[in-house]
Amino acid sequence: MTERHIEHKETLSNGCKIKVTAEILKDGSLGMFIGVYKPDGSVIDENHDPRPHMLDMEAAMDWGIDIARGTGNSQRTL
């Protein structure tokens, strides 16, 4: 099976940055990463093993982006 990979990076209006990746692994499982960072690059949250339940890769990406945006947008930054 060929690996497929999607990555989304975004800077939110408050300066926080998000990174979400999803990939179909060789065994057919879904691997994901959700990262949220302060404007200075320091880590707010990194989840190396999120588990979207019963979602395909594209839906899992949407799910992960929503989570990352929610976390990032809830941060107070100067």
Buried (B, 14 or more C-beta within 10 A) or exposed (E): EEEEEBEBEEEBEBBBBBBBBBBBEEEEEBBBBBBBBBBEEEEBBEBEEBEBEEBEBEEBBBBBBEBBBEBBEEBEEE
